Amino acid sequence: MLCGIQGQFLTAFPDMRQTMFGKAHGQLRTAEILPRRSHYHEAGSVIIRELLKKRCISEDTYYDLVGPGIGNMLLETSVFAYHIKSKEISFQSTVMKRYCEENAAYWEVNE
């Protein structure tokens, strides 16, 4: 049986992870990128698949994939980040990247 600080850490970590993943899920829901009746699921999925493969993509590639209207809107949702100096797009956070990795089935192409 675990006791003391070690036991608290082992039970706190999954709770903390669940909380952080819950926030990531909420950001994706707000951005309307999650599957099922989401306006930007297809466009968001294209970007997420690319970022999972490459870690970051150029601004030009980003806008070529989703267009300026949807691209600008998605950048405002705290899912993706624009890096001014490098002119690249990445995930907004490591937590968002991990959530997208662990839910990779959400971003698969359904033909």
Chimera marker file (.cmm) of the C-alpha trace (Angstrom):
<marker_set name="trace">
<marker id="1" x="0.000" y="0.000" z="0.000" r="1" g="1" b="0" radius="0.5"/>
<marker id="2" x="1.263" y="3.455" z="-0.905" r="1" g="1" b="0" radius="0.5"/>
<marker id="3" x="1.292" y="6.053" z="1.802" r="1" g="1" b="0" radius="0.5"/>
<marker id="4" x="2.393" y="9.583" z="2.500" r="1" g="1" b="0" radius="0.5"/>
<marker id="5" x="3.679" y="11.907" z="-0.190" r="1" g="1" b="0" radius="0.5"/>
<marker id="6" x="4.388" y="9.131" z="-2.694" r="1" g="1" b="0" radius="0.5"/>
<marker id="7" x="0.772" y="7.966" z="-2.601" r="1" g="1" b="0" radius="0.5"/>
<marker id="8" x="-0.519" y="11.520" z="-2.944" r="1" g="1" b="0" radius="0.5"/>
<marker id="9" x="1.732" y="12.137" z="-5.953" r="1" g="1" b="0" radius="0.5"/>
<marker id="10" x="0.653" y="8.978" z="-7.738" r="1" g="1" b="0" radius="0.5"/>
<marker id="11" x="-3.025" y="9.808" z="-7.290" r="1" g="1" b="0" radius="0.5"/>
<marker id="12" x="-2.587" y="13.536" z="-8.003" r="1" g="1" b="0" radius="0.5"/>
<marker id="13" x="-0.770" y="13.044" z="-11.309" r="1" g="1" b="0" radius="0.5"/>
<marker id="14" x="-3.655" y="11.292" z="-13.128" r="1" g="1" b="0" radius="0.5"/>
<marker id="15" x="-6.044" y="13.926" z="-11.771" r="1" g="1" b="0" radius="0.5"/>
<marker id="16" x="-3.788" y="16.727" z="-12.996" r="1" g="1" b="0" radius="0.5"/>
<marker id="17" x="-3.409" y="15.045" z="-16.386" r="1" g="1" b="0" radius="0.5"/>
<marker id="18" x="-7.167" y="14.603" z="-16.670" r="1" g="1" b="0" radius="0.5"/>
<marker id="19" x="-7.683" y="18.277" z="-15.823" r="1" g="1" b="0" radius="0.5"/>
<marker id="20" x="-5.130" y="19.426" z="-18.411" r="1" g="1" b="0" radius="0.5"/>
<marker id="21" x="-6.553" y="17.109" z="-21.076" r="1" g="1" b="0" radius="0.5"/>
<marker id="22" x="-10.035" y="18.346" z="-20.181" r="1" g="1" b="0" radius="0.5"/>
<marker id="23" x="-8.908" y="21.903" z="-20.919" r="1" g="1" b="0" radius="0.5"/>
<marker id="24" x="-7.380" y="20.826" z="-24.240" r="1" g="1" b="0" radius="0.5"/>
<marker id="25" x="-10.606" y="19.024" z="-25.138" r="1" g="1" b="0" radius="0.5"/>
<marker id="26" x="-12.561" y="22.165" z="-24.267" r="1" g="1" b="0" radius="0.5"/>
<marker id="27" x="-10.329" y="24.320" z="-26.483" r="1" g="1" b="0" radius="0.5"/>
<marker id="28" x="-10.837" y="21.929" z="-29.399" r="1" g="1" b="0" radius="0.5"/>
<marker id="29" x="-14.600" y="21.926" z="-28.761" r="1" g="1" b="0" radius="0.5"/>
<marker id="30" x="-14.689" y="25.740" z="-28.674" r="1" g="1" b="0" radius="0.5"/>
<marker id="31" x="-12.661" y="25.833" z="-31.894" r="1" g="1" b="0" radius="0.5"/>
<marker id="32" x="-15.207" y="23.394" z="-33.387" r="1" g="1" b="0" radius="0.5"/>
<marker id="33" x="-12.447" y="20.977" z="-34.416" r="1" g="1" b="0" radius="0.5"/>
<marker id="34" x="-13.615" y="17.860" z="-32.579" r="1" g="1" b="0" radius="0.5"/>
<marker id="35" x="-15.481" y="15.216" z="-34.611" r="1" g="1" b="0" radius="0.5"/>
<marker id="36" x="-19.262" y="15.173" z="-34.925" r="1" g="1" b="0" radius="0.5"/>
<marker id="37" x="-21.127" y="18.239" z="-36.070" r="1" g="1" b="0" radius="0.5"/>
<marker id="38" x="-18.120" y="20.552" z="-35.829" r="1" g="1" b="0" radius="0.5"/>
<marker id="39" x="-17.756" y="23.200" z="-38.510" r="1" g="1" b="0" radius="0.5"/>
<marker id="40" x="-13.963" y="23.093" z="-38.660" r="1" g="1" b="0" radius="0.5"/>
<marker id="41" x="-13.243" y="19.415" z="-38.006" r="1" g="1" b="0" radius="0.5"/>
<marker id="42" x="-11.967" y="18.717" z="-41.514" r="1" g="1" b="0" radius="0.5"/>
<marker id="43" x="-9.719" y="21.793" z="-41.691" r="1" g="1" b="0" radius="0.5"/>
<marker id="44" x="-8.487" y="21.338" z="-38.124" r="1" g="1" b="0" radius="0.5"/>
<marker id="45" x="-7.771" y="17.666" z="-38.758" r="1" g="1" b="0" radius="0.5"/>
<marker id="46" x="-5.604" y="18.506" z="-41.764" r="1" g="1" b="0" radius="0.5"/>
<marker id="47" x="-3.489" y="20.855" z="-39.665" r="1" g="1" b="0" radius="0.5"/>
<marker id="48" x="-3.320" y="18.500" z="-36.686" r="1" g="1" b="0" radius="0.5"/>
<marker id="49" x="-2.187" y="15.574" z="-38.875" r="1" g="1" b="0" radius="0.5"/>
<marker id="50" x="0.573" y="17.731" z="-40.372" r="1" g="1" b="0" radius="0.5"/>
<marker id="51" x="1.707" y="18.977" z="-36.977" r="1" g="1" b="0" radius="0.5"/>
<marker id="52" x="1.769" y="15.457" z="-35.562" r="1" g="1" b="0" radius="0.5"/>
<marker id="53" x="4.006" y="14.409" z="-38.447" r="1" g="1" b="0" radius="0.5"/>
<marker id="54" x="6.269" y="17.467" z="-38.602" r="1" g="1" b="0" radius="0.5"/>
<marker id="55" x="5.990" y="19.275" z="-35.223" r="1" g="1" b="0" radius="0.5"/>
<marker id="56" x="5.640" y="22.628" z="-37.015" r="1" g="1" b="0" radius="0.5"/>
<marker id="57" x="4.720" y="23.837" z="-40.496" r="1" g="1" b="0" radius="0.5"/>
<marker id="58" x="5.420" y="27.003" z="-42.408" r="1" g="1" b="0" radius="0.5"/>
<marker id="59" x="2.885" y="29.802" z="-42.482" r="1" g="1" b="0" radius="0.5"/>
<marker id="60" x="2.539" y="29.289" z="-46.251" r="1" g="1" b="0" radius="0.5"/>
<marker id="61" x="1.809" y="25.568" z="-45.847" r="1" g="1" b="0" radius="0.5"/>
<marker id="62" x="-0.718" y="26.311" z="-43.105" r="1" g="1" b="0" radius="0.5"/>
<marker id="63" x="-2.680" y="28.767" z="-45.241" r="1" g="1" b="0" radius="0.5"/>
<marker id="64" x="-2.382" y="26.564" z="-48.350" r="1" g="1" b="0" radius="0.5"/>
<marker id="65" x="-4.029" y="23.753" z="-46.381" r="1" g="1" b="0" radius="0.5"/>
<marker id="66" x="-6.963" y="25.682" z="-44.873" r="1" g="1" b="0" radius="0.5"/>
<marker id="67" x="-7.125" y="29.102" z="-46.505" r="1" g="1" b="0" radius="0.5"/>
<marker id="68" x="-6.810" y="32.507" z="-44.863" r="1" g="1" b="0" radius="0.5"/>
<marker id="69" x="-10.324" y="32.785" z="-43.399" r="1" g="1" b="0" radius="0.5"/>
<marker id="70" x="-10.368" y="29.472" z="-41.561" r="1" g="1" b="0" radius="0.5"/>
<marker id="71" x="-6.638" y="29.688" z="-40.856" r="1" g="1" b="0" radius="0.5"/>
<marker id="72" x="-6.933" y="33.046" z="-39.084" r="1" g="1" b="0" radius="0.5"/>
<marker id="73" x="-9.974" y="31.896" z="-37.130" r="1" g="1" b="0" radius="0.5"/>
<marker id="74" x="-8.226" y="28.719" z="-35.950" r="1" g="1" b="0" radius="0.5"/>
<marker id="75" x="-5.182" y="30.708" z="-34.804" r="1" g="1" b="0" radius="0.5"/>
<marker id="76" x="-7.474" y="32.715" z="-32.510" r="1" g="1" b="0" radius="0.5"/>
<marker id="77" x="-8.693" y="29.577" z="-30.680" r="1" g="1" b="0" radius="0.5"/>
<marker id="78" x="-5.585" y="28.707" z="-28.625" r="1" g="1" b="0" radius="0.5"/>
<marker id="79" x="-5.162" y="25.353" z="-30.358" r="1" g="1" b="0" radius="0.5"/>
<marker id="80" x="-2.347" y="26.442" z="-32.672" r="1" g="1" b="0" radius="0.5"/>
<marker id="81" x="0.394" y="29.033" z="-32.243" r="1" g="1" b="0" radius="0.5"/>
<marker id="82" x="1.979" y="31.340" z="-34.805" r="1" g="1" b="0" radius="0.5"/>
<marker id="83" x="5.679" y="32.023" z="-34.228" r="1" g="1" b="0" radius="0.5"/>
<marker id="84" x="6.461" y="35.440" z="-35.672" r="1" g="1" b="0" radius="0.5"/>
<marker id="85" x="10.248" y="35.103" z="-36.005" r="1" g="1" b="0" radius="0.5"/>
<marker id="86" x="10.218" y="31.729" z="-37.762" r="1" g="1" b="0" radius="0.5"/>
<marker id="87" x="6.842" y="32.261" z="-39.500" r="1" g="1" b="0" radius="0.5"/>
<marker id="88" x="5.804" y="28.759" z="-38.447" r="1" g="1" b="0" radius="0.5"/>
<marker id="89" x="2.695" y="27.224" z="-36.929" r="1" g="1" b="0" radius="0.5"/>
<marker id="90" x="2.826" y="24.659" z="-34.105" r="1" g="1" b="0" radius="0.5"/>
<marker id="91" x="0.553" y="23.364" z="-31.388" r="1" g="1" b="0" radius="0.5"/>
<marker id="92" x="-0.181" y="26.026" z="-28.771" r="1" g="1" b="0" radius="0.5"/>
<marker id="93" x="1.134" y="23.765" z="-26.017" r="1" g="1" b="0" radius="0.5"/>
<marker id="94" x="2.732" y="20.426" z="-25.285" r="1" g="1" b="0" radius="0.5"/>
<marker id="95" x="-0.511" y="19.394" z="-23.579" r="1" g="1" b="0" radius="0.5"/>
<marker id="96" x="-2.475" y="20.098" z="-26.778" r="1" g="1" b="0" radius="0.5"/>
<marker id="97" x="0.044" y="18.072" z="-28.795" r="1" g="1" b="0" radius="0.5"/>
<marker id="98" x="-0.162" y="15.133" z="-26.370" r="1" g="1" b="0" radius="0.5"/>
<marker id="99" x="-3.966" y="15.242" z="-26.345" r="1" g="1" b="0" radius="0.5"/>
<marker id="100" x="-4.023" y="15.182" z="-30.158" r="1" g="1" b="0" radius="0.5"/>
<marker id="101" x="-1.488" y="12.321" z="-30.236" r="1" g="1" b="0" radius="0.5"/>
<marker id="102" x="-3.484" y="10.249" z="-27.788" r="1" g="1" b="0" radius="0.5"/>
<marker id="103" x="-6.697" y="10.893" z="-29.725" r="1" g="1" b="0" radius="0.5"/>
<marker id="104" x="-5.193" y="10.386" z="-33.182" r="1" g="1" b="0" radius="0.5"/>
<marker id="105" x="-8.334" y="8.562" z="-34.369" r="1" g="1" b="0" radius="0.5"/>
<marker id="106" x="-10.205" y="11.890" z="-34.230" r="1" g="1" b="0" radius="0.5"/>
<marker id="107" x="-8.015" y="13.290" z="-37.019" r="1" g="1" b="0" radius="0.5"/>
<marker id="108" x="-8.024" y="10.319" z="-39.415" r="1" g="1" b="0" radius="0.5"/>
<marker id="109" x="-9.414" y="10.729" z="-42.897" r="1" g="1" b="0" radius="0.5"/>
<marker id="110" x="-12.776" y="8.996" z="-43.332" r="1" g="1" b="0" radius="0.5"/>
<marker id="111" x="-13.320" y="8.198" z="-46.988" r="1" g="1" b="0" radius="0.5"/>
<link id1="1" id2="2" r="1" g="1" b="0" radius="0.2"/>
<link id1="2" id2="3" r="1" g="1" b="0" radius="0.2"/>
<link id1="3" id2="4" r="1" g="1" b="0" radius="0.2"/>
<link id1="4" id2="5" r="1" g="1" b="0" radius="0.2"/>
<link id1="5" id2="6" r="1" g="1" b="0" radius="0.2"/>
<link id1="6" id2="7" r="1" g="1" b="0" radius="0.2"/>
<link id1="7" id2="8" r="1" g="1" b="0" radius="0.2"/>
<link id1="8" id2="9" r="1" g="1" b="0" radius="0.2"/>
<link id1="9" id2="10" r="1" g="1" b="0" radius="0.2"/>
<link id1="10" id2="11" r="1" g="1" b="0" radius="0.2"/>
<link id1="11" id2="12" r="1" g="1" b="0" radius="0.2"/>
<link id1="12" id2="13" r="1" g="1" b="0" radius="0.2"/>
<link id1="13" id2="14" r="1" g="1" b="0" radius="0.2"/>
<link id1="14" id2="15" r="1" g="1" b="0" radius="0.2"/>
<link id1="15" id2="16" r="1" g="1" b="0" radius="0.2"/>
<link id1="16" id2="17" r="1" g="1" b="0" radius="0.2"/>
<link id1="17" id2="18" r="1" g="1" b="0" radius="0.2"/>
<link id1="18" id2="19" r="1" g="1" b="0" radius="0.2"/>
<link id1="19" id2="20" r="1" g="1" b="0" radius="0.2"/>
<link id1="20" id2="21" r="1" g="1" b="0" radius="0.2"/>
<link id1="21" id2="22" r="1" g="1" b="0" radius="0.2"/>
<link id1="22" id2="23" r="1" g="1" b="0" radius="0.2"/>
<link id1="23" id2="24" r="1" g="1" b="0" radius="0.2"/>
<link id1="24" id2="25" r="1" g="1" b="0" radius="0.2"/>
<link id1="25" id2="26" r="1" g="1" b="0" radius="0.2"/>
<link id1="26" id2="27" r="1" g="1" b="0" radius="0.2"/>
<link id1="27" id2="28" r="1" g="1" b="0" radius="0.2"/>
<link id1="28" id2="29" r="1" g="1" b="0" radius="0.2"/>
<link id1="29" id2="30" r="1" g="1" b="0" radius="0.2"/>
<link id1="30" id2="31" r="1" g="1" b="0" radius="0.2"/>
<link id1="31" id2="32" r="1" g="1" b="0" radius="0.2"/>
<link id1="32" id2="33" r="1" g="1" b="0" radius="0.2"/>
<link id1="33" id2="34" r="1" g="1" b="0" radius="0.2"/>
<link id1="34" id2="35" r="1" g="1" b="0" radius="0.2"/>
<link id1="35" id2="36" r="1" g="1" b="0" radius="0.2"/>
<link id1="36" id2="37" r="1" g="1" b="0" radius="0.2"/>
<link id1="37" id2="38" r="1" g="1" b="0" radius="0.2"/>
<link id1="38" id2="39" r="1" g="1" b="0" radius="0.2"/>
<link id1="39" id2="40" r="1" g="1" b="0" radius="0.2"/>
<link id1="40" id2="41" r="1" g="1" b="0" radius="0.2"/>
<link id1="41" id2="42" r="1" g="1" b="0" radius="0.2"/>
<link id1="42" id2="43" r="1" g="1" b="0" radius="0.2"/>
<link id1="43" id2="44" r="1" g="1" b="0" radius="0.2"/>
<link id1="44" id2="45" r="1" g="1" b="0" radius="0.2"/>
<link id1="45" id2="46" r="1" g="1" b="0" radius="0.2"/>
<link id1="46" id2="47" r="1" g="1" b="0" radius="0.2"/>
<link id1="47" id2="48" r="1" g="1" b="0" radius="0.2"/>
<link id1="48" id2="49" r="1" g="1" b="0" radius="0.2"/>
<link id1="49" id2="50" r="1" g="1" b="0" radius="0.2"/>
<link id1="50" id2="51" r="1" g="1" b="0" radius="0.2"/>
<link id1="51" id2="52" r="1" g="1" b="0" radius="0.2"/>
<link id1="52" id2="53" r="1" g="1" b="0" radius="0.2"/>
<link id1="53" id2="54" r="1" g="1" b="0" radius="0.2"/>
<link id1="54" id2="55" r="1" g="1" b="0" radius="0.2"/>
<link id1="55" id2="56" r="1" g="1" b="0" radius="0.2"/>
<link id1="56" id2="57" r="1" g="1" b="0" radius="0.2"/>
<link id1="57" id2="58" r="1" g="1" b="0" radius="0.2"/>
<link id1="58" id2="59" r="1" g="1" b="0" radius="0.2"/>
<link id1="59" id2="60" r="1" g="1" b="0" radius="0.2"/>
<link id1="60" id2="61" r="1" g="1" b="0" radius="0.2"/>
<link id1="61" id2="62" r="1" g="1" b="0" radius="0.2"/>
<link id1="62" id2="63" r="1" g="1" b="0" radius="0.2"/>
<link id1="63" id2="64" r="1" g="1" b="0" radius="0.2"/>
<link id1="64" id2="65" r="1" g="1" b="0" radius="0.2"/>
<link id1="65" id2="66" r="1" g="1" b="0" radius="0.2"/>
<link id1="66" id2="67" r="1" g="1" b="0" radius="0.2"/>
<link id1="67" id2="68" r="1" g="1" b="0" radius="0.2"/>
<link id1="68" id2="69" r="1" g="1" b="0" radius="0.2"/>
<link id1="69" id2="70" r="1" g="1" b="0" radius="0.2"/>
<link id1="70" id2="71" r="1" g="1" b="0" radius="0.2"/>
<link id1="71" id2="72" r="1" g="1" b="0" radius="0.2"/>
<link id1="72" id2="73" r="1" g="1" b="0" radius="0.2"/>
<link id1="73" id2="74" r="1" g="1" b="0" radius="0.2"/>
<link id1="74" id2="75" r="1" g="1" b="0" radius="0.2"/>
<link id1="75" id2="76" r="1" g="1" b="0" radius="0.2"/>
<link id1="76" id2="77" r="1" g="1" b="0" radius="0.2"/>
<link id1="77" id2="78" r="1" g="1" b="0" radius="0.2"/>
<link id1="78" id2="79" r="1" g="1" b="0" radius="0.2"/>
<link id1="79" id2="80" r="1" g="1" b="0" radius="0.2"/>
<link id1="80" id2="81" r="1" g="1" b="0" radius="0.2"/>
<link id1="81" id2="82" r="1" g="1" b="0" radius="0.2"/>
<link id1="82" id2="83" r="1" g="1" b="0" radius="0.2"/>
<link id1="83" id2="84" r="1" g="1" b="0" radius="0.2"/>
<link id1="84" id2="85" r="1" g="1" b="0" radius="0.2"/>
<link id1="85" id2="86" r="1" g="1" b="0" radius="0.2"/>
<link id1="86" id2="87" r="1" g="1" b="0" radius="0.2"/>
<link id1="87" id2="88" r="1" g="1" b="0" radius="0.2"/>
<link id1="88" id2="89" r="1" g="1" b="0" radius="0.2"/>
<link id1="89" id2="90" r="1" g="1" b="0" radius="0.2"/>
<link id1="90" id2="91" r="1" g="1" b="0" radius="0.2"/>
<link id1="91" id2="92" r="1" g="1" b="0" radius="0.2"/>
<link id1="92" id2="93" r="1" g="1" b="0" radius="0.2"/>
<link id1="93" id2="94" r="1" g="1" b="0" radius="0.2"/>
<link id1="94" id2="95" r="1" g="1" b="0" radius="0.2"/>
<link id1="95" id2="96" r="1" g="1" b="0" radius="0.2"/>
<link id1="96" id2="97" r="1" g="1" b="0" radius="0.2"/>
<link id1="97" id2="98" r="1" g="1" b="0" radius="0.2"/>
<link id1="98" id2="99" r="1" g="1" b="0" radius="0.2"/>
<link id1="99" id2="100" r="1" g="1" b="0" radius="0.2"/>
<link id1="100" id2="101" r="1" g="1" b="0" radius="0.2"/>
<link id1="101" id2="102" r="1" g="1" b="0" radius="0.2"/>
<link id1="102" id2="103" r="1" g="1" b="0" radius="0.2"/>
<link id1="103" id2="104" r="1" g="1" b="0" radius="0.2"/>
<link id1="104" id2="105" r="1" g="1" b="0" radius="0.2"/>
<link id1="105" id2="106" r="1" g="1" b="0" radius="0.2"/>
<link id1="106" id2="107" r="1" g="1" b="0" radius="0.2"/>
<link id1="107" id2="108" r="1" g="1" b="0" radius="0.2"/>
<link id1="108" id2="109" r="1" g="1" b="0" radius="0.2"/>
<link id1="109" id2="110" r="1" g="1" b="0" radius="0.2"/>
<link id1="110" id2="111" r="1" g="1" b="0" radius="0.2"/>
</marker_set>
